[in-house]
Amino acid sequence: MTDNSFSLSELNRRVKDAIRDHLPETYWLRAETSDVRRNQNGHCYLEFVEKDADKQHIVAKARGMIWSNVFQMLSAYFEAETGQSFTSGLNVLVRVSVDFHELYGFSLTVVDIDPSFTLGEIARNRQQVLRQLEEEGVLTLNRELELPELTLRIAVISSPTAAGYGDFCDQLVRNSGGFAFQTRLFPAIMQGERSESSIIGALEKVYGYSHLFDAVAIIRGGGATSDLNCFDSYALAVNVAQFPLPVVSGIGHERDVTVLDHVAHTRAKTPTAVAEFFIGHITQTATGLADLEERLVGQTRSVLQEEVSQLRLLTREAVHLSALLLQRETALVQKISERMRHQLNQRMQEQRHQIETKEQYIRMVSPANVLKRGYTLTTRQGHIITSLQALSPDDVIETHFRDGVATSIIRDLGNDPEPVTT
């Protein structure tokens, strides 16, 4: 063994003395918190890490601690100023003293914190994400969607055990308008490191049933404000911004507006406020429909009254025109009747004249008149004989004279027959 060798404890004491001698003050440190935990005595143990700006690889790491009395004061101050609880994943500016313990090694003891630095980091991160979404042209896509007039079928992304989810459902069921909302829960982890991927997974499930819903509600009630970190993520924001259904956010944080709130169709502060938004929207639709119905009924009555008046006017005009047409047709019928009567009388007179002429002719050519002029008429068995060829010998004929009838028997049919008169 050489004279200049040291035991481990001796070396550690030298390191401790060197740090105490050369780093006697406290220093402001920029770092990201990791693995933050509090033990039963109230002391806070954590790690400070530094990541590469491009690849986000850890390039430096140091163990840190905050004594219970300091942590109680600093955590309350930090949360009051930032709205965030002191937890892992925060970019912080803390004042630390550098310590080295022979047994526990190198560590940083926090004695103060600057909340404005963390606020600035949060704001810068949000602005960076919002700027990226805007450059990609997706920032306002969801806000540009039209919320259906009858928004009654709602897909809900929330923790099934969250009080806010129960409040949301109760508010919808007890709405004063009696509207029948239909909701379906798509469970998701709403806080912690897995919340971002869990909510995105729930959105993907809703997408598969998007034809069954009118809108999506992402709600979260209670919990630490630091758990809102996932709602500032680019991955979740880009999914919500491009979602085909209107997304309404109600993540229970009144102080800050997260990136999710910026890209959502509508932002409400709490799950109950989200329910009130849907109730208010459908109430407005119902009011509009009632007004439309009232206007429609009024206009229908007005049209009916106008049509009735027009019908009455047309009826009076029709009656008047009918009377005029009837008078005209009656006059025409009378005129035609008189003309027909005149033509009939004229025709009857002509027929009467013809009958009288024929009657006079018949009288003139009648056998009686012929006999009166000295002619005779020969008959056989009641039939007039007009030709000698019609007679045979021994035929009995009757010769009619003006003043009587002579009966004869044909004896001879020579050229000069000599009838025998009896």
C-alpha positions as CSV (number, residue, x, y, z in Angstrom):
1,M,0.0,0.0,0.0
2,T,1.4,3.4,-1.0
3,D,1.4,6.4,1.4
4,N,-0.9,8.5,-0.9
5,S,-3.8,6.1,-1.0
6,F,-7.2,6.9,0.6
7,S,-10.1,5.0,1.9
8,L,-13.4,5.6,0.3
9,S,-14.7,7.5,3.3
10,E,-11.5,9.6,3.4
11,L,-11.9,10.4,-0.3
12,N,-15.5,11.3,0.1
13,R,-14.7,13.6,3.1
14,R,-12.1,15.3,0.9
15,V,-14.7,15.8,-1.8
16,K,-17.2,17.1,0.7
17,D,-14.6,19.5,2.1
18,A,-13.7,20.6,-1.4
19,I,-17.3,21.3,-2.3
20,R,-17.9,23.1,1.0
21,D,-14.8,25.2,0.5
22,H,-15.3,26.0,-3.2
23,L,-19.1,26.0,-3.5
24,P,-20.1,27.6,-0.2
25,E,-23.1,29.6,-1.7
26,T,-26.4,28.6,-3.2
27,Y,-27.1,28.7,-6.9
28,W,-30.0,29.2,-9.2
29,L,-30.5,25.9,-11.2
30,R,-32.5,25.4,-14.4
31,A,-33.6,21.8,-14.7
32,E,-36.6,19.4,-15.2
33,T,-38.0,17.6,-12.2
34,S,-38.2,13.8,-12.2
35,D,-39.3,11.1,-9.8
36,V,-40.8,13.6,-7.3
37,R,-41.9,11.8,-4.1
38,R,-42.7,12.8,-0.5
39,N,-41.9,10.5,2.4
40,Q,-43.9,10.0,5.6
41,N,-41.8,12.7,7.3
42,G,-42.8,15.3,4.7
43,H,-39.4,15.5,3.1
44,C,-39.4,15.6,-0.7
45,Y,-37.0,13.6,-2.7
46,L,-36.5,14.0,-6.4
47,E,-34.1,14.0,-9.3
48,F,-33.1,17.0,-11.5
49,V,-32.4,16.1,-15.1
50,E,-31.3,18.0,-18.2
51,K,-32.3,16.9,-21.7
52,D,-30.8,17.4,-25.1
53,A,-32.9,20.0,-26.9
54,D,-33.2,18.1,-30.1
55,K,-33.3,14.4,-29.1
56,Q,-34.5,14.8,-25.6
57,H,-31.9,12.5,-24.2
58,I,-30.8,13.0,-20.6
59,V,-27.4,14.7,-20.6
60,A,-27.1,15.4,-16.9
61,K,-28.7,14.1,-13.7
62,A,-28.5,15.0,-10.0
63,R,-30.2,13.8,-6.8
64,G,-32.2,16.5,-5.0
65,M,-34.2,17.0,-1.8
66,I,-36.4,19.5,0.0
67,W,-36.7,19.4,3.7
68,S,-40.3,19.1,5.0
69,N,-40.6,22.6,6.4
70,V,-39.2,24.2,3.2
71,F,-41.2,21.9,0.9
72,Q,-44.5,22.7,2.7
73,M,-43.9,26.4,2.2
74,L,-42.4,26.2,-1.4
75,S,-45.0,23.8,-2.8
76,A,-47.9,25.9,-1.5
77,Y,-46.3,29.1,-3.0
78,F,-45.5,27.3,-6.3
79,E,-49.1,26.0,-6.7
80,A,-50.7,29.3,-5.8
81,E,-48.6,31.1,-8.4
82,T,-48.7,28.6,-11.2
83,G,-51.9,26.6,-10.7
84,Q,-49.6,23.6,-10.8
85,S,-48.6,21.3,-8.0
86,F,-44.9,20.6,-7.7
87,T,-44.5,17.3,-9.5
88,S,-42.4,15.5,-12.1
89,G,-42.0,16.8,-15.6
90,L,-41.8,20.5,-14.7
91,N,-39.2,22.8,-16.0
92,V,-38.2,24.8,-12.8
93,L,-35.8,27.4,-11.6
94,V,-34.7,26.5,-8.1
95,R,-32.1,27.9,-5.7
96,V,-30.0,25.0,-4.4
97,S,-27.1,24.4,-2.2
98,V,-24.5,21.8,-3.3
99,D,-23.9,19.0,-0.8
100,F,-21.8,15.8,-0.7
101,H,-22.4,13.2,1.9
102,E,-19.8,10.4,2.6
103,L,-22.5,7.8,2.5
104,Y,-25.2,9.2,0.1
105,G,-23.0,11.0,-2.3
106,F,-23.7,14.2,-4.4
107,S,-27.1,15.9,-3.9
108,L,-28.8,19.3,-4.3
109,T,-30.9,20.8,-1.5
110,V,-33.6,23.2,-2.6
111,V,-34.1,26.3,-0.6
112,D,-36.1,28.5,-3.0
113,I,-38.1,28.4,-6.2
114,D,-39.1,30.9,-8.9
115,P,-42.6,30.1,-10.1
116,S,-42.5,32.7,-13.0
117,F,-39.9,30.5,-14.7
118,T,-42.1,27.5,-14.8
119,L,-45.1,29.7,-15.9
120,G,-42.9,30.9,-18.7
121,E,-41.9,27.4,-19.7
122,I,-45.5,26.2,-19.7
123,A,-46.6,29.2,-21.7
124,R,-43.7,28.8,-24.2
125,N,-44.5,25.1,-24.6
126,R,-48.2,26.0,-25.3
127,Q,-47.3,28.7,-27.7
128,Q,-44.9,26.4,-29.5
129,V,-47.5,23.7,-29.9
130,L,-50.2,26.2,-30.9
131,R,-47.8,27.7,-33.5
132,Q,-47.0,24.3,-34.9
133,L,-50.7,23.4,-35.2
134,E,-51.4,26.7,-36.9
135,E,-48.5,26.2,-39.4
136,E,-49.9,22.8,-40.2
137,G,-53.4,24.3,-40.8
138,V,-55.2,22.2,-38.2
139,L,-55.6,24.6,-35.3
140,T,-59.2,25.7,-36.0
141,L,-60.5,22.6,-37.9
142,N,-62.6,21.3,-35.0
143,R,-63.9,24.8,-34.1
144,E,-65.1,25.1,-37.7
145,L,-67.3,22.1,-37.5
146,E,-71.1,22.8,-37.2
147,L,-72.6,21.5,-34.0
148,P,-75.8,19.6,-35.1
149,E,-79.1,21.2,-34.1
150,L,-80.2,18.1,-32.3
151,T,-77.0,17.2,-30.3
152,L,-78.4,14.4,-28.2
153,R,-75.9,11.5,-28.7
154,I,-72.7,12.2,-26.9
155,A,-69.6,10.2,-26.6
156,V,-67.9,10.8,-23.3
157,I,-64.2,10.4,-22.6
158,S,-63.5,10.3,-18.9
159,S,-62.5,8.2,-16.0
160,P,-65.5,6.1,-15.0
161,T,-64.9,6.7,-11.3
162,A,-64.5,10.5,-11.6
163,A,-67.0,12.6,-9.7
164,G,-67.1,15.0,-12.6
165,Y,-68.4,12.2,-14.9
166,G,-71.2,11.5,-12.5
167,D,-72.0,15.2,-12.2
168,F,-72.1,15.4,-16.0
169,C,-74.5,12.5,-16.4
170,D,-76.8,13.7,-13.5
171,Q,-77.0,17.2,-15.0
172,L,-78.0,15.8,-18.4
173,V,-80.7,13.5,-16.9
174,R,-82.2,16.3,-14.7
175,N,-82.4,18.9,-17.5
176,S,-85.5,21.0,-17.1
177,G,-86.5,20.6,-20.7
178,G,-86.9,16.9,-20.4
179,F,-84.6,16.2,-23.4
180,A,-83.5,12.6,-23.8
181,F,-79.7,12.7,-24.1
182,Q,-77.9,9.5,-24.9
183,T,-74.4,9.1,-23.6
184,R,-71.7,6.4,-23.9
185,L,-68.6,6.3,-21.8
186,F,-65.2,5.6,-23.4
187,P,-63.0,5.1,-20.4
188,A,-59.6,6.8,-20.2
189,I,-56.9,7.6,-17.7
190,M,-57.2,11.4,-17.1
191,Q,-54.1,12.0,-15.1
192,G,-50.5,10.8,-14.9
193,E,-47.9,9.8,-17.5
194,R,-50.3,7.4,-19.4
195,S,-53.1,9.9,-19.7
196,E,-52.1,11.3,-23.1
197,S,-52.0,7.9,-24.8
198,S,-55.1,6.7,-23.0
199,I,-57.2,9.7,-24.1
200,I,-55.9,9.3,-27.7
201,G,-56.8,5.7,-27.6
202,A,-60.3,6.6,-26.4
203,L,-60.7,9.0,-29.3
204,E,-59.7,6.3,-31.7
205,K,-62.4,4.1,-30.3
206,V,-65.0,6.9,-30.7
207,Y,-63.9,7.4,-34.3
208,G,-64.9,3.8,-35.0
209,Y,-68.5,4.7,-33.9
210,S,-68.5,8.3,-35.1
211,H,-71.7,7.7,-37.1
212,L,-73.6,7.0,-33.9
213,F,-72.7,10.3,-32.2
214,D,-73.3,14.0,-32.6
215,A,-70.4,15.3,-30.4
216,V,-67.6,14.2,-28.0
217,A,-67.1,15.4,-24.4
218,I,-63.7,15.2,-22.8
219,I,-64.3,15.8,-19.1
220,R,-62.2,15.6,-16.0
221,G,-63.3,16.6,-12.5
222,G,-61.1,17.1,-9.5
223,G,-57.5,16.0,-9.2
224,A,-54.3,18.1,-9.1
225,T,-53.8,20.9,-11.5
226,S,-50.4,19.5,-12.4
227,D,-52.2,16.6,-14.0
228,L,-53.2,19.0,-16.8
229,N,-49.8,18.6,-18.5
230,C,-51.1,16.0,-21.0
231,F,-53.7,18.5,-22.2
232,D,-50.9,20.7,-23.5
233,S,-49.4,17.9,-25.7
234,Y,-49.1,18.2,-29.4
235,A,-50.2,14.6,-30.0
236,L,-53.5,14.9,-28.2
237,A,-54.1,18.4,-29.6
238,V,-53.6,17.3,-33.3
239,N,-56.0,14.3,-32.7
240,V,-58.7,16.6,-31.3
241,A,-58.2,19.3,-33.9
242,Q,-58.7,16.8,-36.8
243,F,-61.5,14.8,-35.2
244,P,-64.6,14.6,-37.4
245,L,-67.1,15.3,-34.5
246,P,-67.3,18.5,-32.5
247,V,-65.3,18.1,-29.3
248,V,-66.3,19.9,-26.1
249,S,-63.7,20.1,-23.3
250,G,-64.4,20.4,-19.6
251,I,-61.3,19.5,-17.7
252,G,-62.0,21.4,-14.5
253,H,-59.3,24.0,-14.7
254,E,-60.5,27.6,-14.5
255,R,-57.2,29.4,-14.4
256,D,-55.4,28.5,-17.6
257,V,-56.5,27.6,-21.1
258,T,-54.8,24.5,-22.2
259,V,-53.9,23.6,-25.8
260,L,-56.8,21.1,-25.8
261,D,-59.1,24.0,-24.9
262,H,-57.7,26.0,-27.9
263,V,-58.3,23.3,-30.5
264,A,-61.7,22.0,-29.1
265,H,-64.9,23.1,-30.7
266,T,-66.1,24.6,-27.4
267,R,-64.4,25.0,-24.0
268,A,-66.3,24.7,-20.7
269,K,-64.7,25.0,-17.3
270,T,-66.1,21.9,-15.6
271,P,-68.0,18.7,-16.6
272,T,-71.2,20.3,-15.2
273,A,-70.6,23.3,-17.5
274,V,-70.2,20.9,-20.4
275,A,-73.6,19.4,-19.6
276,E,-75.1,22.8,-19.4
277,F,-73.6,23.7,-22.7
278,F,-75.4,20.7,-24.4
279,I,-78.6,21.5,-22.6
280,G,-78.4,25.1,-23.6
281,H,-77.7,24.2,-27.2
282,I,-80.7,21.8,-27.5
283,T,-82.9,24.3,-25.6
284,Q,-82.0,26.9,-28.2
285,T,-82.8,24.5,-30.9
286,A,-86.2,23.6,-29.3
287,T,-87.0,27.3,-28.8
288,G,-86.1,27.9,-32.4
289,L,-88.4,25.1,-33.5
290,A,-91.2,26.3,-31.3
291,D,-90.8,29.8,-32.8
292,L,-90.7,28.3,-36.3
293,E,-93.9,26.3,-35.5
294,E,-95.6,29.4,-34.2
295,R,-94.7,31.3,-37.3
296,L,-95.7,28.4,-39.5
297,V,-99.1,28.1,-37.8
298,G,-99.6,31.9,-38.0
299,Q,-98.6,32.0,-41.7
300,T,-100.7,29.0,-42.4
301,R,-103.7,30.6,-40.8
302,S,-103.1,33.8,-42.7
303,V,-102.8,31.9,-46.0
304,L,-105.9,30.0,-45.2
305,Q,-107.8,33.2,-44.4
306,E,-106.6,34.8,-47.6
307,E,-107.5,31.7,-49.5
308,V,-111.0,31.6,-47.9
309,S,-111.5,35.2,-48.8
310,Q,-110.3,34.6,-52.3
311,L,-112.6,31.5,-52.5
312,R,-115.6,33.5,-51.4
313,L,-114.8,36.2,-53.9
314,L,-114.4,33.6,-56.6
315,T,-117.6,31.9,-55.5
316,R,-119.5,35.2,-55.8
317,E,-117.9,35.8,-59.2
318,A,-118.7,32.3,-60.2
319,V,-122.3,32.6,-59.1
320,H,-122.6,35.9,-61.0
321,L,-121.0,34.5,-64.1
322,S,-123.1,31.4,-63.8
323,A,-126.2,33.5,-63.7
324,L,-125.1,35.5,-66.7
325,L,-124.2,32.3,-68.6
326,L,-127.6,30.8,-67.6
327,Q,-129.4,33.8,-68.8
328,R,-127.4,33.8,-72.0
329,E,-128.0,30.1,-72.5
330,T,-131.6,30.4,-71.6
331,A,-132.0,33.2,-74.2
332,L,-130.2,31.1,-76.7
333,V,-132.3,28.1,-76.0
334,Q,-135.5,30.2,-76.3
335,K,-134.2,31.7,-79.6
336,I,-133.4,28.2,-80.9
337,S,-136.8,26.9,-79.6
338,E,-138.6,29.7,-81.4
339,R,-136.6,29.1,-84.6
340,M,-137.3,25.4,-84.4
341,R,-141.0,26.0,-83.6
342,H,-141.1,28.3,-86.6
343,Q,-139.3,25.9,-88.8
344,L,-141.6,23.1,-87.5
345,N,-144.7,25.1,-88.2
346,Q,-143.4,25.9,-91.7
347,R,-142.6,22.3,-92.3
348,M,-146.0,21.2,-91.0
349,Q,-147.7,23.7,-93.3
350,E,-145.7,22.4,-96.2
351,Q,-146.6,18.8,-95.3
352,R,-150.2,19.7,-94.8
353,H,-150.2,21.4,-98.2
354,Q,-148.7,18.3,-99.8
355,I,-151.2,16.1,-98.0
356,E,-154.1,18.3,-99.1
357,T,-152.7,18.3,-102.7
358,K,-152.3,14.5,-102.6
359,E,-155.7,14.1,-101.0
360,Q,-157.3,16.3,-103.7
361,Y,-155.5,14.2,-106.4
362,I,-156.6,11.0,-104.7
363,R,-160.2,12.2,-104.6
364,M,-159.9,13.2,-108.3
365,V,-158.6,9.8,-109.3
366,S,-160.7,7.8,-106.9
367,P,-163.1,5.2,-108.5
368,A,-166.1,7.1,-107.3
369,N,-165.1,10.3,-109.1
370,V,-164.0,8.3,-112.2
371,L,-167.4,6.6,-112.3
372,K,-169.1,10.0,-111.9
373,R,-167.5,11.0,-115.1
374,G,-169.0,8.1,-117.1
375,Y,-166.3,5.6,-116.7
376,T,-166.9,2.0,-115.4
377,L,-164.8,-0.3,-113.3
378,T,-164.6,-4.0,-113.9
379,T,-163.7,-6.4,-111.0
380,R,-163.6,-10.1,-110.5
381,Q,-163.9,-11.5,-107.1
382,G,-163.1,-8.0,-105.7
383,H,-160.0,-7.5,-107.8
384,I,-159.9,-4.8,-110.5
385,I,-159.5,-6.1,-114.0
386,T,-157.3,-3.9,-116.2
387,S,-156.5,-6.3,-119.1
388,L,-158.5,-8.7,-121.2
389,Q,-155.8,-11.2,-120.7
390,A,-156.7,-11.5,-117.1
391,L,-160.2,-13.0,-118.0
392,S,-161.2,-16.4,-119.1
393,P,-164.5,-17.7,-120.6
394,D,-167.2,-18.2,-118.0
395,D,-165.6,-15.8,-115.6
396,V,-168.1,-13.8,-113.6
397,I,-167.2,-10.1,-113.6
398,E,-168.8,-7.1,-112.0
399,T,-169.1,-3.8,-113.8
400,H,-169.3,-0.8,-111.6
401,F,-171.3,2.2,-112.8
402,R,-172.0,5.5,-111.2
403,D,-175.4,4.4,-110.1
404,G,-174.9,0.6,-109.6
405,V,-173.2,-2.7,-110.4
406,A,-174.0,-5.1,-113.2
407,T,-172.9,-8.8,-113.1
408,S,-171.8,-10.5,-116.3
409,I,-170.5,-13.9,-117.5
410,I,-167.8,-14.1,-120.1
411,R,-168.8,-16.1,-123.1
412,D,-166.3,-15.2,-125.6
413,L,-162.9,-13.5,-125.5
414,G,-162.8,-12.5,-129.2
415,N,-161.9,-9.1,-130.4
416,D,-165.5,-8.1,-130.0
417,P,-166.7,-10.0,-127.0
418,E,-170.3,-9.7,-126.2
419,P,-170.8,-9.9,-122.5
420,V,-174.2,-11.2,-121.3
421,T,-175.7,-9.0,-118.7
422,T,-177.9,-10.4,-115.9
